Every structure is written in C-alpha cells, then in structure tokens.
Amino acid sequence: CRSVLGYDRSAAYIDLARRHARERGLANATFLCHDSSPEANGGRPRLPAQDGAFDLLICSKGPFHWIEDARRGARAGAVLLMLVPDLTPSTPWREWLPESMRWDEPNDPHWARPTIKERLKIGGLTLHSWWSFDVPEVFPDAEQLYVWLTWGCTPEEVPSFAEVRPILERVFVTYGDEAGVAIRRRRYLWKAVVPDSI
C-alpha cells in the first residue's frame, strides 16, 4: 500500500485516528477533517482527493453522498466498498429508553439498495456486487451502548449518560452476559468498480 487517506467530518474521530496511527508507527496514513456533503461543497459532494487519486475507497457506515464524486477521485479499475448497517431490529428493551433514544422499527430489509444504485448512477457507476449478513454487535458496557444509541445526536437532543445510566444498567442486568449486550443487525456490503474508460 503506497498511502492511505482517511477523512471524517468529526475532528474527534480524526484526532483518534491520528493517535492510533502514531502509536502503530504508520507513516503512510493521512487523516483529514472534511465534510464531503453537498451542503459543505457548493451544492455538490466532494471527496478530499485529487482527480484519479485512489485505487480503493472504503466507507464504513457513512452517508451515501460521497458516491456521486467517487468516479472523479478514482483511477480506472478502482474498487469502491461500503458497509451499510441495516436499521436496528427491535429489542425487548427498546420501550425502556427515552423517546429521543429509540430507533424506528425496520420494515424494508433492503432499504439502502435503491438509494445506493441511484447514487452510483448519478456518479456514472453501476453496482457490481451486494452481500448481506447478520451479525451481533456487542456492547461491553452501558457507556458504550449509550455512545452507540446517541451517535449523530447533539447533547441537546438526548438525555445525558448520567440521566439514562439506570435504564442502561437494567438492560445489561436483564439481557447482558459476560461479553455485554448484543444487538443482532443485518449489514450489507456492496462493491462497485470504476470502468477503464469514461
């Protein structure tokens, strides 16, 4: 691998990635704080890469807008991979949570596929492969579960950890085991390949 470029719009995640790279002695990794959304880039999504800069683009659980700019930033033959988590299935303890921390009940197991295909089409690409798998996500303690349940929310939108800690500890006592609390989730992995010619 010649080099790795990672980006996220959250400065905290970039700081974490940089720290881990330093601790592991990775000299060929660069991490940038960047918002690739259309709103942050004059109405069009924009990856933080020069034209034809990458051979492999991997996205884990992020938004889909970057797909529209992937062909510009990719070399011919580049591979795009994305892990897409499905909506979280119902749990017996969902109703224990404050309303602001509950998730919607899933009703379409392939909700993301049409959106991905449409974004690829806008970007001049097509879907190569689509895989689905069902695996548990295990949370070792109440605080980690809280972080996951409130991901993407501002502090004003959800109760503090201290406020919901008794509820989350009840979840662990009632439904946890020595590993923690597991939530089974379907995930999708899709692949697109940038064609050799435009």
Residue pairs with C-beta under 8 A, 6 or more apart in sequence:
1 28
2 28
3 28
3 29
3 30
4 26
4 28
4 29
4 30
5 29
5 30
5 31
5 32
5 48
5 49
5 53
5 54
6 14
6 17
6 29
6 30
6 31
6 32
7 14
7 31
7 32
7 33
7 34
7 36
7 47
7 48
8 14
8 17
8 31
8 33
8 34
9 33
9 34
9 35
9 36
9 37
9 40
10 33
11 33
14 31
14 32
14 33
17 29
17 31
18 31
21 29
21 31
32 48
34 48
35 41
36 45
36 46
36 47
36 48
36 65
36 66
36 69
37 45
37 63
37 65
38 44
38 45
38 65
40 46
44 68
44 69
45 65
45 66
45 67
45 68
45 69
46 69
47 57
47 66
47 69
47 70
47 72
47 73
49 73
50 73
51 72
51 73
52 73
52 74
52 75
53 73
53 74
53 75
54 73
54 74
54 75
54 78
55 74
55 75
55 77
55 78
55 79
56 78
56 79
56 80
56 81
57 70
57 73
57 74
57 78
57 79
57 80
57 81
58 81
58 82
59 66
59 80
59 81
59 82
59 83
60 82
60 83
61 83
61 84
61 85
62 82
64 112
64 115
64 116
64 119
65 119
67 80
67 82
67 116
67 119
67 120
67 122
67 123
67 125
67 192
68 119
68 122
68 123
69 123
70 78
70 80
70 123
70 125
70 192
70 194
71 123
71 124
71 125
71 194
74 80
74 194
75 194
76 194
76 195
76 196
76 197
77 193
77 194
77 196
78 193
78 194
79 191
79 192
79 193
79 194
80 125
80 191
80 192
80 193
80 194
81 189
81 190
81 191
82 116
82 189
82 190
83 187
83 188
83 189
84 112
84 116
84 187
84 188
84 189
84 190
85 185
85 186
85 187
85 188
86 106
86 109
86 111
86 112
86 185
86 186
86 187
86 188
87 103
87 104
87 105
87 106
87 111
88 103
88 106
88 183
88 185
89 106
89 183
89 184
89 185
89 186
90 105
90 106
91 175
91 183
92 175
93 170
93 171
93 174
93 175
94 102
94 103
95 102
96 167
96 170
96 171
97 149
97 164
97 167
98 158
98 159
98 164
98 167
100 153
100 157
100 158
100 159
101 149
101 150
101 158
101 159
101 164
109 132
109 186
110 132
110 188
112 188
113 127
113 130
113 188
113 190
116 127
116 190
117 126
117 127
120 126
120 127
120 192
124 198
125 192
125 194
125 195
126 192
127 190
127 191
127 192
128 190
128 191
128 192
128 193
129 190
129 191
130 188
130 189
130 190
130 191
131 188
131 189
131 190
132 186
132 187
132 188
132 189
133 186
133 187
133 189
134 184
134 185
134 186
134 187
135 184
135 185
135 187
136 182
136 183
136 184
136 185
137 148
137 182
137 183
137 184
137 185
138 179
138 180
138 181
138 182
139 145
139 148
139 180
139 181
139 182
139 183
140 179
140 180
141 172
141 180
142 161
142 165
142 168
142 169
142 171
142 172
143 161
144 180
145 168
145 171
145 172
145 180
145 181
146 161
146 164
146 165
146 168
149 158
150 158
171 181
172 180
172 181
175 181
